[in-house]
Amino acid sequence: MSTEAKRAGIAATRAERAVAEALDLVDAGGLEALTMRQLADRMGLHLPAIYRLFAGKDALIDEMAEAILAGAVADLPAEDGDWESRVRSLAAGLRTALLAHRDGARIVGGNYAAKRSNLTYVDTLLGCLLASGLPRKQAIWAAGAVFCYVLGETLEEQGASGDEIDVLMGVLGTRQYAHLESGPMESMLDFEERFAFGLELLLAGVRSVVSSGENRRRVR
């Protein structure tokens, strides 16, 4: 192995460790607690050494997002399953990967880097939705809808502090919001059930679009 290749391997290993350490910092104190200087101190490195690994904090967060998404593609559903079960499995896997790290949804949601785990996940999800019978353009939109739904739901779940219901009930006491006051407001924080329900709404929408398209073709 050449000297240059050895150096590249060392840099890759150090970058991988830096990503893991950065995720640990976020898990301990939230995304706001992560700075390049804190990461350097944690790793026992000088700050310039961190900037040789990552051009800046945005580049570091891109790699952190990729590491999180690697968890979502570690156990992809078998291709011989029906498309709905596969989409459910992919959505649940992404949610689990996001929840595995504090602010996981914020990290991935702010990432637009075309990297392997990111592309693998979306490509697999798109394949499932193409299998539903959606035309390609609509399948791409549907894949984006599912991905963004999981991100949005997980973002809200990770942002919940536990006192939201008390605050909301205090506001609703003004008797200006009849539908909300009728409750049950506690269901808004039942993230497991509301996630599953919302996903089923999306799947029902896909089935409806596919069915409508098939009916139009029959009429012709």
RAKAJO-V729099 format. One record per residue. N is the residue number from 0. RES is the residue in three letters. PHI is phi in radians with two decimals (* if undefined). Layout:
# RAKAJO-V729099
n:N res:RES phi:PHI
n:N res:RES phi:PHI
This chain:
# RAKAJO-V729099
n:0 res:MET phi:*
n:1 res:SER phi:-1.24
n:2 res:THR phi:-1.05
n:3 res:GLU phi:-1.12
n:4 res:ALA phi:-1.15
n:5 res:LYS phi:-1.08
n:6 res:ARG phi:-1.10
n:7 res:ALA phi:-1.11
n:8 res:GLY phi:-1.16
n:9 res:ILE phi:-1.10
n:10 res:ALA phi:-1.12
n:11 res:ALA phi:-1.13
n:12 res:THR phi:-1.14
n:13 res:ARG phi:-1.15
n:14 res:ALA phi:-1.14
n:15 res:GLU phi:-1.10
n:16 res:ARG phi:-1.16
n:17 res:ALA phi:-1.09
n:18 res:VAL phi:-1.09
n:19 res:ALA phi:-1.09
n:20 res:GLU phi:-1.17
n:21 res:ALA phi:-1.11
n:22 res:LEU phi:-1.12
n:23 res:ASP phi:-1.12
n:24 res:LEU phi:-1.08
n:25 res:VAL phi:-1.17
n:26 res:ASP phi:-1.03
n:27 res:ALA phi:-1.42
n:28 res:GLY phi:-2.34
n:29 res:GLY phi:1.54
n:30 res:LEU phi:-1.07
n:31 res:GLU phi:-1.14
n:32 res:ALA phi:-1.36
n:33 res:LEU phi:-1.48
n:34 res:THR phi:-2.29
n:35 res:MET phi:-1.13
n:36 res:ARG phi:-1.19
n:37 res:GLN phi:-1.09
n:38 res:LEU phi:-1.14
n:39 res:ALA phi:-1.09
n:40 res:ASP phi:-1.09
n:41 res:ARG phi:-1.09
n:42 res:MET phi:-1.58
n:43 res:GLY phi:1.23
n:44 res:LEU phi:-2.08
n:45 res:HIS phi:-1.36
n:46 res:LEU phi:-0.96
n:47 res:PRO phi:-1.02
n:48 res:ALA phi:-1.16
n:49 res:ILE phi:-1.20
n:50 res:TYR phi:-1.26
n:51 res:ARG phi:-1.34
n:52 res:LEU phi:-1.52
n:53 res:PHE phi:-2.35
n:54 res:ALA phi:-1.10
n:55 res:GLY phi:-3.08
n:56 res:LYS phi:-1.12
n:57 res:ASP phi:-1.07
n:58 res:ALA phi:-1.14
n:59 res:LEU phi:-1.11
n:60 res:ILE phi:-1.13
n:61 res:ASP phi:-1.00
n:62 res:GLU phi:-1.24
n:63 res:MET phi:-1.14
n:64 res:ALA phi:-1.08
n:65 res:GLU phi:-1.09
n:66 res:ALA phi:-1.15
n:67 res:ILE phi:-1.14
n:68 res:LEU phi:-1.17
n:69 res:ALA phi:-1.04
n:70 res:GLY phi:-1.18
n:71 res:ALA phi:-1.35
n:72 res:VAL phi:-1.84
n:73 res:ALA phi:-1.22
n:74 res:ASP phi:-2.46
n:75 res:LEU phi:-1.24
n:76 res:PRO phi:-1.15
n:77 res:ALA phi:-1.10
n:78 res:GLU phi:-1.26
n:79 res:ASP phi:-1.54
n:80 res:GLY phi:-1.41
n:81 res:ASP phi:-1.26
n:82 res:TRP phi:-1.09
n:83 res:GLU phi:-1.17
n:84 res:SER phi:-1.08
n:85 res:ARG phi:-1.20
n:86 res:VAL phi:-1.13
n:87 res:ARG phi:-1.03
n:88 res:SER phi:-1.13
n:89 res:LEU phi:-1.14
n:90 res:ALA phi:-1.12
n:91 res:ALA phi:-1.13
n:92 res:GLY phi:-1.13
n:93 res:LEU phi:-1.16
n:94 res:ARG phi:-1.05
n:95 res:THR phi:-1.09
n:96 res:ALA phi:-1.13
n:97 res:LEU phi:-1.19
n:98 res:LEU phi:-1.27
n:99 res:ALA phi:-1.20
n:100 res:HIS phi:-2.29
n:101 res:ARG phi:-0.99
n:102 res:ASP phi:1.06
n:103 res:GLY phi:-1.02
n:104 res:ALA phi:-1.18
n:105 res:ARG phi:-1.15
n:106 res:ILE phi:-1.13
n:107 res:VAL phi:-1.29
n:108 res:GLY phi:-1.14
n:109 res:GLY phi:-1.62
n:110 res:ASN phi:-1.87
n:111 res:TYR phi:-2.18
n:112 res:ALA phi:-1.34
n:113 res:ALA phi:-1.48
n:114 res:LYS phi:-2.07
n:115 res:ARG phi:-1.01
n:116 res:SER phi:-1.13
n:117 res:ASN phi:-1.01
n:118 res:LEU phi:-1.18
n:119 res:THR phi:-1.08
n:120 res:TYR phi:-1.10
n:121 res:VAL phi:-1.14
n:122 res:ASP phi:-1.09
n:123 res:THR phi:-1.14
n:124 res:LEU phi:-1.08
n:125 res:LEU phi:-1.10
n:126 res:GLY phi:-1.04
n:127 res:CYS phi:-1.10
n:128 res:LEU phi:-1.32
n:129 res:LEU phi:-1.14
n:130 res:ALA phi:-1.15
n:131 res:SER phi:-1.25
n:132 res:GLY phi:1.86
n:133 res:LEU phi:-1.15
n:134 res:PRO phi:-1.05
n:135 res:ARG phi:-1.00
n:136 res:LYS phi:-1.09
n:137 res:GLN phi:-1.20
n:138 res:ALA phi:-1.14
n:139 res:ILE phi:-1.11
n:140 res:TRP phi:-1.12
n:141 res:ALA phi:-1.13
n:142 res:ALA phi:-1.08
n:143 res:GLY phi:-1.11
n:144 res:ALA phi:-1.13
n:145 res:VAL phi:-1.14
n:146 res:PHE phi:-1.04
n:147 res:CYS phi:-1.19
n:148 res:TYR phi:-1.08
n:149 res:VAL phi:-1.07
n:150 res:LEU phi:-1.04
n:151 res:GLY phi:-1.12
n:152 res:GLU phi:-1.11
n:153 res:THR phi:-1.23
n:154 res:LEU phi:-1.03
n:155 res:GLU phi:-1.19
n:156 res:GLU phi:-1.09
n:157 res:GLN phi:-1.27
n:158 res:GLY phi:-1.55
n:159 res:ALA phi:-1.23
n:160 res:SER phi:-1.78
n:161 res:GLY phi:1.89
n:162 res:ASP phi:-1.86
n:163 res:GLU phi:-1.07
n:164 res:ILE phi:-1.11
n:165 res:ASP phi:-1.06
n:166 res:VAL phi:-1.12
n:167 res:LEU phi:-1.12
n:168 res:MET phi:-1.12
n:169 res:GLY phi:-1.12
n:170 res:VAL phi:-1.23
n:171 res:LEU phi:-1.18
n:172 res:GLY phi:-1.12
n:173 res:THR phi:-1.31
n:174 res:ARG phi:1.03
n:175 res:GLN phi:-1.87
n:176 res:TYR phi:-2.23
n:177 res:ALA phi:-1.03
n:178 res:HIS phi:-1.22
n:179 res:LEU phi:-1.18
n:180 res:GLU phi:-1.15
n:181 res:SER phi:-1.28
n:182 res:GLY phi:1.09
n:183 res:PRO phi:-1.40
n:184 res:MET phi:-1.19
n:185 res:GLU phi:-1.07
n:186 res:SER phi:-1.16
n:187 res:MET phi:-1.13
n:188 res:LEU phi:-1.82
n:189 res:ASP phi:-1.52
n:190 res:PHE phi:-1.14
n:191 res:GLU phi:-1.09
n:192 res:GLU phi:-1.24
n:193 res:ARG phi:-1.24
n:194 res:PHE phi:-1.10
n:195 res:ALA phi:-1.10
n:196 res:PHE phi:-1.13
n:197 res:GLY phi:-1.08
n:198 res:LEU phi:-1.13
n:199 res:GLU phi:-1.13
n:200 res:LEU phi:-1.07
n:201 res:LEU phi:-1.09
n:202 res:LEU phi:-1.13
n:203 res:ALA phi:-1.09
n:204 res:GLY phi:-1.11
n:205 res:VAL phi:-1.08
n:206 res:ARG phi:-1.04
n:207 res:SER phi:-1.14
n:208 res:VAL phi:-1.12
n:209 res:VAL phi:-1.09
n:210 res:SER phi:-1.09
n:211 res:SER phi:-1.09
n:212 res:GLY phi:-1.14
n:213 res:GLU phi:-1.15
n:214 res:ASN phi:-1.13
n:215 res:ARG phi:-1.12
n:216 res:ARG phi:-1.18
n:217 res:ARG phi:-1.14
n:218 res:VAL phi:-1.10
n:219 res:ARG phi:-1.18
